[in-house]
């Protein structure tokens, strides 16, 4: 059930049986010579939609822009500042809490969002307490990173070994190839790619990683691999969402 394709009456009816909602969140940032700029949001949205169907949960509109300031030296990247993203998440959740939602399960596609999301949850708890909403103490937020699912991580290592890298990875590129087979990009990659994991300013990032990759070889990606990652992530996150929903 997608929130943006529902009526308010349908949402009100949903709240009679569940107070949980899935929120996909990604980023709009460079993903190397062959990765789509929307990769992180595409992956989060596709997986979240499927998890929603499996668990009969409502799925919020995807937050497509995240915290990606270190990628802004590459054309096409759009980023929020951490402070802006915290305010955005807090405003989203406050509106939903006021109508009865209490359990927020963020399916995340971008590692750079993790720290800011956790800070946003803390800010939201404090804000809701200040508002003295009747259900404020029941609100719980959790972030689930699809790329860190145990079976996803294991398969990536089996398929790509050290060439999985840590950004513009073949696993995430493969998933976008599965979701958007008509948008597969081809390109020549340099033989050597920096494998450091230091991240500072946007200019420094581009100096360290000239084509945007971090130790990865996205040319290893295939849509068939993407289907495997998709199925594994949907299965694990569906189970984890239900555990979260039913936890105290």
C-alpha positions in Angstrom: 0.0 0.0 0.0 1.6 3.2 -1.2 0.8 6.3 0.8 0.8 8.6 -2.2 -1.7 6.4 -4.1 -4.1 6.2 -1.2 -6.9 8.4 0.1 -7.0 9.8 3.6 -9.9 7.4 4.4 -7.8 4.4 3.4 -5.0 5.6 5.6 -7.4 6.1 8.5 -8.7 2.6 8.0 -5.1 1.2 7.8 -4.4 2.9 11.2 -7.1 0.8 12.8 -5.0 -2.3 12.2 -1.4 -1.1 12.2 0.6 1.9 13.4 3.7 1.0 11.3 5.0 2.7 8.2 7.9 2.0 6.0 9.9 5.0 4.8 12.4 4.5 1.9 15.3 7.0 1.9 18.2 7.3 -0.5 20.3 9.9 -2.2 20.8 11.8 -5.4 24.5 11.5 -6.0 27.2 10.4 -8.5 27.8 6.7 -8.7 30.9 6.5 -10.9 31.0 6.3 -14.7 28.3 3.6 -15.1 26.1 4.1 -12.0 22.8 6.1 -12.1 22.7 9.3 -10.0 19.5 8.0 -8.4 20.9 4.6 -7.5 20.5 4.9 -3.7 16.9 6.1 -3.9 16.0 3.6 -6.6 17.3 0.7 -4.6 15.6 1.8 -1.4 12.3 2.5 -3.1 12.2 -0.8 -5.0 12.9 -2.9 -1.9 10.6 -0.9 0.4 7.7 -1.3 -2.0 8.2 -5.0 -2.1 8.6 -5.2 1.7 5.3 -3.3 2.0 3.5 -5.8 -0.2 4.9 -8.8 1.7 4.1 -7.4 5.1 0.9 -5.5 4.2 2.5 -2.3 5.4 1.9 1.2 4.1 5.0 2.7 2.4 5.7 6.5 2.5 6.9 8.4 -0.5 10.7 8.0 -1.0 13.0 10.6 0.4 15.2 10.9 -2.7 17.7 13.5 -1.5 20.0 12.7 1.4 23.3 13.7 3.0 25.8 13.5 0.2 27.8 16.7 0.5 31.1 14.9 -0.2 29.8 14.1 -3.7 28.9 17.6 -4.7 32.0 18.2 -6.8 30.5 15.8 -9.3 27.8 17.3 -11.6 24.2 16.2 -10.9 24.6 15.5 -7.2 22.0 17.1 -4.9 22.5 17.0 -1.2 20.9 18.2 2.0 23.0 19.5 4.9 22.8 17.3 8.0 20.9 20.0 9.8 18.4 20.3 6.9 17.9 16.6 6.7 17.3 16.3 10.5 14.6 19.0 10.2 13.0 17.3 7.2 12.8 13.9 8.9 11.5 15.5 12.1 8.7 17.3 10.2 7.8 14.2 8.3 7.5 12.1 11.4 5.7 14.8 13.5 2.9 15.0 10.9 2.5 11.2 10.8 2.7 10.8 14.6 -0.1 13.4 15.0 -2.4 11.1 12.9 -1.5 8.0 14.8 1.6 6.4 13.3 4.2 5.2 15.9 6.5 2.7 14.3 8.8 4.1 11.6 11.0 1.7 9.6 13.4 3.5 7.3 14.8 1.4 4.5 18.0 3.2 3.6 20.1 3.0 0.4 22.9 5.4 1.3 25.6 5.0 3.9 26.0 8.7 4.2 22.5 9.0 5.7 23.1 6.7 8.7 24.6 9.2 11.2 22.2 12.0 10.3 19.2 9.7 10.4 20.1 8.5 13.9 20.5 12.2 15.0 17.1 13.0 13.4 15.4 10.2 15.4 16.8 11.7 18.7 15.7 15.2 17.7 12.3 13.8 16.9 11.8 12.0 20.2 12.7 15.2 22.1 10.5 17.3 19.9 7.5 15.0 20.3 7.9 15.0 24.0 8.0 18.8 24.1 4.7 18.8 22.1 3.2 16.5 24.8 1.5 14.4 22.2 -0.5 11.5 23.8 1.4 8.8 21.7 4.9 10.4 21.9 6.2 7.8 24.2 5.2 5.0 21.8 7.1 6.4 18.9 10.0 4.2 17.7 12.3 4.7 14.7 14.7 2.2 13.1 17.0 2.4 10.1 17.6 -0.7 8.0 20.4 -0.5 5.4 19.5 -3.0 2.6 23.2 -3.3 1.5 24.1 -4.5 5.0 21.6 -7.4 5.1 23.6 -10.5 6.0 22.8 -12.5 2.9 23.2 -9.5 0.6 26.7 -8.8 2.0 27.6 -12.5 1.7 26.5 -12.7 -1.9 28.3 -9.5 -2.8 31.5 -11.0 -1.5 31.0 -14.3 -3.3 30.3 -12.6 -6.6 32.7 -9.7 -6.5 35.3 -10.3 -3.7 37.4 -7.2 -3.1 36.0 -5.6 -6.2 32.7 -4.9 -4.4 34.4 -1.8 -3.0 32.4 0.7 -0.9 30.9 3.2 -3.3 29.4 2.7 -6.9 29.5 -0.9 -6.0 28.5 -3.7 -8.4 25.8 -4.9 -6.0 23.9 -1.6 -6.0 24.5 -1.1 -9.7 23.2 -4.6 -10.4 20.0 -3.8 -8.4 19.4 -0.7 -10.5 20.0 -2.8 -13.7 17.3 -5.2 -12.5 14.8 -2.4 -11.7 15.6 -0.3 -14.8 16.9 -2.6 -17.5 16.5 0.0 -20.2 18.8 2.4 -18.3 21.9 0.2 -18.1 25.1 2.2 -18.7 28.3 1.0 -20.3 31.7 2.6 -19.9 35.4 2.1 -19.8 36.8 2.0 -16.2 40.3 2.8 -15.3 42.4 -0.2 -14.3 43.3 1.4 -10.9 40.9 2.8 -8.5 41.6 4.3 -5.1 40.5 1.9 -2.3 40.9 4.4 0.6 37.8 5.1 2.7 38.7 8.5 3.9 36.0 11.1 3.3 36.5 14.8 3.8 35.4 17.7 1.6 33.8 17.4 -1.8 36.9 18.7 -3.5 39.1 16.3 -1.6 36.8 13.4 -2.4 37.0 14.1 -6.1 40.8 14.4 -5.9 41.0 11.0 -4.1 38.4 9.3 -6.3 38.6 10.9 -9.7 35.8 8.9 -11.4 33.6 8.6 -8.3 34.3 5.0 -7.4 35.7 3.7 -4.1 37.5 0.4 -4.8 34.7 -1.0 -6.9 34.3 -2.6 -10.3 30.7 -2.0 -11.4 31.3 -3.6 -14.7 30.8 -6.9 -12.9 27.2 -6.1 -12.3 24.3 -7.8 -14.2 20.5 -7.6 -13.9 20.5 -11.2 -12.9 22.7 -10.4 -9.9 20.4 -7.5 -9.1 17.4 -9.9 -8.9 19.3 -12.0 -6.4 20.1 -9.0 -4.2 16.6 -7.8 -4.5 15.1 -11.1 -3.4 17.5 -11.5 -0.5 17.0 -7.9 0.8 13.2 -8.1 0.6 13.1 -11.4 2.5 15.4 -10.3 5.3 13.9 -6.8 5.7 10.3 -8.1 5.6 11.1 -10.4 8.6 12.9 -7.6 10.4 10.1 -5.1 9.8 7.6 -7.5 11.3 9.8 -8.1 14.3 10.2 -4.4 14.8 6.4 -3.8 14.4 5.6 -6.5 17.0 8.3 -5.5 19.5 7.6 -3.5 22.7 
